[in-house]
Amino acid sequence: MPLISSYKEEKMDVFECIRNRYSYRGRYKNTPVPRQDLEKILKAGLAAPSACNKQTTSLIGLDDPALLASFTDLVKKNGFEGEKPPAGVCVLTRGILSYRDKPFYVQDYSAAIENMLLAITGLGYASCWIEGQVTENTETQEKFSRLLRLADDYIVVAFLPIGIPEIEAKHPTYKLFSERAWFN
Ligand SMILES: Cc1cc2nc3c(=O)[nH]c(=O)nc-3n(C[C@H](O)[C@H](O)[C@H](O)COP(=O)(O)O)c2cc1C
């Protein structure tokens, strides 16, 4: 209950957050991200729906410069073109079955990530859903796990940098509404 009620106090126009969210891969200003904001972002992630309410996603908020430098180096080695942020989130999952023989943890953490990206945008920060360059090889994932001292049943699936963007980046081109959505 405290999670939901404290999150409800935020006054954000959700449609504005949806419109403004984009993947930022440039340099960040040195301005620190207050713990209070980081906590709001984590709470937004934890408030996401999960199949059968199994809550398979866990999150680690990051504001330790050494850890952030290590994680940025790891994803850069896999081709990420962004820079070290002042804060971030590591997204963890447990690969369990949610309903009978069905796993839904990918959907669970995807919902959590999108909630966080919208909260990040709403608070005036930029981010990027870095998953491909985290899960590209098990070596990278294991390095993340070791740095975070994770228990064996947690898998690192994504890293979200958080910070104030130094440059104004552009949204990519999206297909037209009529190409991807229909009525009746
Ligand atoms: C499942 C998933 C994995 C992604 N992994 C990466 C990644 O590893 N590195 C990266 O730079 N962007 C990654 N992205 C971001 C996409 O490239 C980006 O969302 C897409 O190009 C559309 O751009 P936009 O986010 O600015 O709208 C990922 C997005 C999703 C949904």
The ligand as a Tripos MOL2 file, in Angstrom:
@<TRIPOS>MOLECULE
LIG
   31    33     1     0     0
SMALL
NO_CHARGES

@<TRIPOS>ATOM
      1 C1         13.6520   -4.6700  -25.5640 C.3       1 LIG1
      2 C2         14.4730   -3.4450  -25.9110 C.ar      1 LIG1
      3 C3         15.8470   -3.5180  -25.8940 C.ar      1 LIG1
      4 C4         16.6190   -2.3830  -26.1870 C.ar      1 LIG1
      5 N1         17.9900   -2.4570  -26.0680 N.ar      1 LIG1
      6 C5         18.7450   -1.3760  -26.3840 C.ar      1 LIG1
      7 C6         20.1620   -1.4390  -26.2360 C.ar      1 LIG1
      8 O1         20.7340   -2.4280  -25.8310 O.2       1 LIG1
      9 N2         20.8720   -0.3210  -26.5550 N.ar      1 LIG1
     10 C7         20.2770    0.8350  -27.0070 C.ar      1 LIG1
     11 O2         20.9930    1.7970  -27.2720 O.2       1 LIG1
     12 N3         18.9260    0.9170  -27.1280 N.ar      1 LIG1
     13 C8         18.1510   -0.1500  -26.8340 C.ar      1 LIG1
     14 N4         16.7730   -0.0730  -26.9190 N.ar      1 LIG1
     15 C9         16.1390    1.2070  -27.3200 C.3       1 LIG1
     16 C10        15.6250    1.1510  -28.7570 C.3       1 LIG1
     17 O3         16.6940    1.1440  -29.6470 O.3       1 LIG1
     18 C11        14.7060    2.3770  -28.9840 C.3       1 LIG1
     19 O4         13.6150    2.3100  -28.1070 O.3       1 LIG1
     20 C12        14.2010    2.4600  -30.4180 C.3       1 LIG1
     21 O5         15.2630    2.7050  -31.3010 O.3       1 LIG1
     22 C13        13.1530    3.5730  -30.5950 C.3       1 LIG1
     23 O6         13.6760    4.8230  -30.1990 O.3       1 LIG1
     24 P1         13.0320    5.6920  -29.0170 P.3       1 LIG1
     25 O7         13.1910    4.9070  -27.7360 O.co2     1 LIG1
     26 O8         13.8640    6.9500  -29.0120 O.co2     1 LIG1
     27 O9         11.5990    5.9150  -29.3190 O.co2     1 LIG1
     28 C14        15.9820   -1.1720  -26.5840 C.ar      1 LIG1
     29 C15        14.5810   -1.1180  -26.5890 C.ar      1 LIG1
     30 C16        13.8370   -2.2230  -26.2420 C.ar      1 LIG1
     31 C17        12.3220   -2.1070  -26.2160 C.3       1 LIG1
@<TRIPOS>BOND
     1     1     2 1
     2     2     3 ar
     3     2    30 ar
     4     3     4 ar
     5     4     5 ar
     6     4    28 ar
     7     5     6 ar
     8     6     7 ar
     9     6    13 1
    10     7     8 2
    11     7     9 ar
    12     9    10 ar
    13    10    11 2
    14    10    12 ar
    15    12    13 ar
    16    13    14 ar
    17    14    15 1
    18    14    28 ar
    19    15    16 1
    20    16    17 1
    21    16    18 1
    22    18    19 1
    23    18    20 1
    24    20    21 1
    25    20    22 1
    26    22    23 1
    27    23    24 1
    28    24    25 2
    29    24    26 1
    30    24    27 1
    31    28    29 ar
    32    29    30 ar
    33    30    31 1
@<TRIPOS>SUBSTRUCTURE
     1 LIG1         1 GROUP 0 **** ****
